[in-house]
Amino acid sequence: MLAAILFDLAMPIFLVTHRNWWHRLIDQEDIFSFGVWMHFGLLITMYALEAAQIYSAKKILQGDSSARANHHSQGRALLMVRALVIATGGGMAE
């Protein structure tokens, strides 16, 4: 899961440095489309779940065994949201 989180953090850096996002979002006015905002909302949700996942992992490492169930459900939700982020990103790709 740590590798997936690191990949998710590195992907926006890659896209900004290797894609012409200004032309696509601003010049072609794609920023006003529902798909872009839905994708952005899913990204925010994914990053929030990743932060919660890291926080609950720290609690588990400190010896709090009650955080395991919470960590497990966060992991499931994170994988579902991550799949939706990939699907919406793939749908917006040219």
Buried (B, 14 or more C-beta within 10 A) or exposed (E): BEEEBEEBEEBEEEEEEEEEBEEBBEEEEBEEEEEBEBBEEBBEBBBEBBEBBBEBBEBBEEEEEEBEEBBEEBBEBBEEBBEBBEEBBEEBEE
